[in-house]
Amino acid sequence: MTSGVTPTPCDLLPDQGPEKITACDFPEESLPIDKLELKKCAYSMKYVEMY
């Protein structure tokens, strides 16, 4: 959370820093949210100008 920021943060977080940055390991199995299908609907209305 504190890598590459200015001003440099205090040394209270020794596990932080550019040398500690690693790639995130994302789960390989699919999650139920990955299978979510969103439905799209549309509605239009003809605008009639009245004088």
C-alpha positions as CSV (number, residue, x, y, z in Angstrom):
1,M,0.0,0.0,0.0
2,T,2.9,2.4,0.5
3,S,5.2,1.5,-2.4
4,G,6.4,4.3,-4.6
5,V,4.7,7.2,-2.8
6,T,6.0,10.6,-2.0
7,P,6.8,11.6,0.7
8,T,8.3,8.4,1.8
9,P,6.3,6.7,4.6
10,C,7.8,6.0,8.0
11,D,9.4,2.6,8.7
12,L,6.4,1.3,10.6
13,L,5.6,-1.0,7.7
14,P,8.8,-3.0,7.1
15,D,7.0,-5.5,4.8
16,Q,6.4,-2.8,2.2
17,G,8.5,-1.6,-0.6
18,P,9.4,-2.1,-4.3
19,E,11.4,-5.2,-3.5
20,K,8.4,-6.8,-1.9
21,I,6.0,-6.3,-4.8
22,T,4.8,-9.7,-6.3
23,A,2.1,-10.7,-8.7
24,C,-1.3,-11.5,-7.3
25,D,-2.3,-15.2,-7.3
26,F,-5.9,-15.2,-8.4
27,P,-7.9,-18.4,-7.9
28,E,-7.9,-20.7,-10.9
29,E,-11.4,-22.2,-10.3
30,S,-14.3,-20.1,-11.5
31,L,-16.5,-18.3,-9.0
32,P,-20.3,-18.1,-9.2
33,I,-20.0,-14.4,-9.9
34,D,-18.0,-15.2,-13.0
35,K,-21.1,-16.9,-14.5
36,L,-23.4,-14.0,-13.9
37,E,-25.3,-12.9,-17.0
38,L,-26.7,-9.4,-17.0
39,K,-29.9,-8.8,-18.9
40,K,-30.3,-5.6,-20.8
41,C,-33.6,-4.0,-21.6
42,A,-34.4,-0.7,-23.3
43,Y,-37.4,1.6,-23.4
44,S,-37.9,4.5,-25.8
45,M,-40.7,7.0,-25.9
46,K,-41.5,9.3,-28.7
47,Y,-41.3,12.9,-27.6
48,V,-44.2,15.0,-28.8
49,E,-43.9,18.8,-28.4
50,M,-47.1,20.5,-27.5
51,Y,-47.7,24.2,-28.2
